Amino acid sequence: MTNTAIDGQSIDAQSIDAQTRRRMGRVGLTACDPERACPGYTLFAPMSGDGEVYLLDGNGDVAHTWQMPYPPGLYGYLLPNGNLFYGGKVRDDGAWEIFEGFKRFKGGVMLEADWHGNILWEHRDAYHHHDARRTESGGCLYMTVERMDDAQAARVQGGRSNISSSGGSSSGGSDSGGSDSGMWSDVLVEIDADGNRIWEWRAAEHLDTATDIITFNDRRDEWSHGNTVVPLPGGRVMFSFRNISTVGIIDQASGEIVWKLGDDVLAQQHDPSLLDNGNVLIYDNGSHSRNEPLPHSRVIEVNPASGEIVWQYRDNPPFNFFSAYISGARRLPNGNTLITEGHFGRIFQVTPDGAVVWEYVNPHFAPNEQGYVVNSVFRSTHYLPDAIPQLR
């Protein structure tokens, strides 16, 4: 590894890597109970990698690898035909630094690749970020950002003055309005197979400046900061907005938010998914929770009708399980839950009673966009043994 710069100082990346590995202790497969773990394959892409996507078998061995032409922006998943649907990070499309921090979660390209990595379909949008999902029509649903009107931005509550990492003002902008780059909010976009926009939804038109409040210490260059968008049956779309600790469901036809769970329950969550029983599974990161003084993560299953938490996983003691950003959770066919503790590259399965029965720690370390040597994973997905046609 070469030297890298952190906060303006040159630091040996090899030394940082060694320190991180010592803290981590073990990488690769660290636990496996074949009697209780859900069998199959797990897919993940190291966030600081060059575009490698790994498919692991139950023993933690690599069953297949894709080499994508772009670093992850921010992950990929398999389609029913075994092809890879992948979001890539594009650095040279003019949107790299539209506001401070955007490059950390920027995408820019969505693509479908076959088993051998050949690109079959591609769509570019410089402002795409975090998430994209293939749709049944052959297009996709994804997230972008747009700059808000400055007068509306000034009415948005919460957040902090935009202070640069060196400690000085990054903008001269006011606490209420944001930085010289303005305040940005999410736009959800659906395109058809030819790349034509067939649906758009602007957060700035539907959120409330008085009640959809930015977490107190987040920068005011973003209002919503979406990290998940999911097409649902019945013409609905689920979203996750981290900066306002909110998960919701939109009726596509009317644009109305028909269900919403906010910061009275959540704290900067990621990766909501609708379960077969109608409940919603969420990775609740636990950063700056309104109700908990000790930062810790949990995975919760929420009944959307009542708002009741009907199941949750957290560690004992709670702070043993915590990722301030990224991360995800998915319910598996045997009732286990696959959890990605993103900051530490930890992917594990828990049973309904909270026992860890399979665990894998990403062994691939590399500098991220900030220069820190990490093994972070945005999210991972699981597939039953017969779900991937190429491995049957």
Residue, then its C-alpha position, 0 to 999 in steps of 0.5 A: m500500500t502507498n501513503t495516504a493523507i488524512d486531515g492533511q497529514s501523510i500516513d502510511a496506509q500499511s500501518i493503518d491497515a495493520q492497526t485495523r486488523r489488530r483491532m478486528g482480530r479475525v476476518g473471513l468466516t468466523a462462525c458457522d452452525p450448519e444446523r441453524a444457519c440458512p443454507g445458500y450464498t451471500l453476495f457483497a461488494p467491498m465499498s472501498g474496492d475497485g469493483e469486485v463483487y463476491l459470492l460466498d458459499g456457506n463455508g465462507d469460500v468464494a463461489h464466484t467473483w465479478q469484476m465491475p468497471y466501476p467501484p461500488g456506488l454502493y452495492g449490487y444484488l442478483l436478479p432471478n436470472g442470476n445476472l448482477f444488478y449493480g450501482g457503480k461510482v463514477r468520478d468524472d461526470g461533473a457531480w463529484e463535489i456538488f456538496e461536501g460528502f456527496k462523493r462518499f455515497k455517489g453512484g452515477v451508473m446502474l447496470e445489469a451484467d451477466w455471470h461473466g461480467n458482460i454488461l447487458w444494460e446500463h443507465r447513467d445519471a450523475y446525481h444517482h446515489h446509494d440505491a437502485r432497483r431493477t423493475e419488472s418493466g426492464g427499467c429501474l427505480y433509483m435515487t437522485v438529488e437536486r438543489m433546493d430553493d434557498a428560501q425553502a432551505a432556510r425554513v428547514q429545521g435542525g442540522r448544524s452550521n456547515i463547518s469544514s473538517s479543518g474546523g473553519s467555516s466551509s461556506g459563510g452560509s447561515d445556520s438556516g440556509g446551508s452552505d454556498s453549495g446550497m441544500w439538496s434533497d432527494v428525487l426518486v426516479e423511475i425509468d423504463a427499459d430505454g432510460n426514459r423517465i416515467w415517474e418522479w417524486r421530489a422530497a422537497e415537495h412532500l416533506d414538512t420544513a417544520t416537522d421533518i427535522i435534520t438530526f442536530n449534528d448533521r450538515r445542512d447541505e442535505w435535507s433528506h439523505g435517502n439511502t434506500v428506495v424499494p418498489l412495492p406491490g400495488g404501485r407503492v414505493m418505500f423510502s428511507f431518509r437518514n437525515i430525518s430518521t424516517v421510513g415511509i411508503i409513497d403511493q406512486a399515482s398520487g405522490e402522497i406518503v401513505w405511511k411514515l415511521g419517524d424519529d420517535v422510533l428510528a435513529q438514522q436507519h437503513d435498508p427497510s424491507l417489506l416482509d411477507n407478513g406485511n411488517v417492515l424490517i429495518y436496520d436502526n443504526g442508533s446514531h443520536s437516538r431521541n430515546e437512547p443515550l448510548p449509541h448502539s444499533r438494532v434490527i427491528e420488525v415493525n407492524p406498520a398498522s400499529g407502529e409496534i416493534v414486534w421483534q428486534y435484535r441487539d447485542n448484549p451489551p448493546f454497544n457491542f453491535f453498532s454501525a453509525y452509518i451504512s448497514g442493512a438487514r434482510r429476513l431469510p426463508n428459514g426465519n433467520t435474519l441476515i445483518t450487515e454491520g457495515h462499518f466493520g464489514r461484518i455479515f452475520q445471521v441471527t436466529p429469531d431468538g438472537a443467536v449468531v449462527w453464521e458470521y463472516v468479516n470482509p477481509h478486503f481492506a483499502p482506502n475509502e474516499q476519505g483516505y481511511v483504510v476500511n473493510s466497509v460493506f454497504r449491505s449484503t444479500h442471501y440466496l438459497p442454494d437453488a436460487i442461482p441458475q448458474l450454480r444449480 
